[in-house]
Amino acid sequence: MFETIRWRCHVHVGDRRGAGRVVGRMEKLLPCPLEITGYERYWKFPELAELQLVSPLASATPEHALLTTLQRAWQIATPWSLLSSGASTHHEFNGIASANSGASFSVPGVEWMEFTLTDRQEGTFMDVQV
């Protein structure tokens, strides 16, 4: 089951309160809430903050989960580059939109955004093989 969408973005904000305003603008475009789970200055460009966000999804199939996620992502930016894992037991999808590569963001201040969608349970994102 695909329960949540994990988002990460780089935004031009001065502090966490500014980040909350940007996330509020994103939420107005989406049919679901966004929760900030992480905030820190982006090490490579200190004028940007890196935000980690989650939003509910609750989709049973990979097809429905990806379609719903893309519909939400397209409200924030276009175009998105997509990646998919080839694992047979778990499905994982990633999308990236970047102003540097021609993406257009609907929310001012957003420069880069990524989503991760997986049917793995929390805490099982790393498979160790010896």
N, C-alpha and C positions, 0 to 999 in steps of 0.2 A: 504494500500500500504506500502510496506517495502522500505523506502527511503534510509536509511543509516545503516551501521554496526558500532556499537560502540565497540571499543577495549580498553582494559586496559592491561598494561604489566609492569613487573618489570625487569629492565635492569641494567647491570653493566656499568655505565658511571659516569664521574666526574662532568659534567656540561650539560647545555642545548644544547650546540654545539655538544657534544658527542652523546646526544640523537638524534639530527637531523641526524647524520651520521648513527646510527643504524636504524632509520626509513627509511632513504634513501636506505639501504640494503634490508629492507623489501619490499619497493616499487618496487625494481628491480625484485622481485619474483612475483609481483601481476600485474594484468591487469588494475589497477586503482590507483589513488593517495591516500595517507594517509595524513591526516592533524593532527598535534599535537594540541590538545585543552587544555591540562593540563600537567604540569611538576612539580614535587616536590620530595624531598627526601622521601624514604619509611621509615616511623617512626620505624618500627620493625627492619630493617636492613639498617643502614645509608649508607652502601656501594652501595645500590641499589637506583635507581630512579624509581618512579612510573609515567608512561606516560599514558595519556588518548588520544585516537586517534579516528578519524572517517574516514570512506571511503564510497563513494557512492554505492548504490545498485540498486534502482529503479526496484524492482520486485513486481508483482501484487499478486502472490499467495504464501502462506506459503511454499509449497513444493519447488517451484523454488527458493525462497529466501534462504531456508535452504541449498539446494543443492549447490547453488552458493557460499554461505558463507563458507560451508565446503570445497569446492574446493579451495577457497582462503586460508582458515586456514591451510589446509594440505600442502600448499606451504611453510608455516612458521614453522610448527611443526607437529609431530605425536607421539602418538595418542592424541585424544581429548576426554574428558568426556562430555557428553551432558545432558542437562536438558530441560524440556519443561513445560510451565504452563498449567494447565488444564482448564483455563478460556474459556468459550464458546464464548465470544464476542471479545476477543483479543487473538492474538497468540504471544507468547514470547518464545524465545529459547536462551539458554546460553551454552557456551562451555568453558572448561578450559583445558589448557595444562600446566603441571608443570614438571620441571626437577627433582624435589624431588620424583615424582611418576612415573618416567621412560620416560617422554616425551623427544624427541630429537628435538632440534631447529636447523633450517637451518641457522639462523642468529646468529653469535657469540655474547655473552653477554646477551642474553635473557634468563631469568630464569623461568618466569611464564607469562602466557598470558590468557586472557579471552575475549570472544566476547559476545555481547548482541544484539539480533535481535528482533525487535518488530514492530507490525503494529499500535501501539498507536502513536498518534501525540505528538510532543514535548510538555512538560509541563503537560501531563496527565498520568504520570507514577505512581501516587499515588491515589488509590481509597480509600476514607474515608467512613467507615461505622460506624454508631452510634447505 
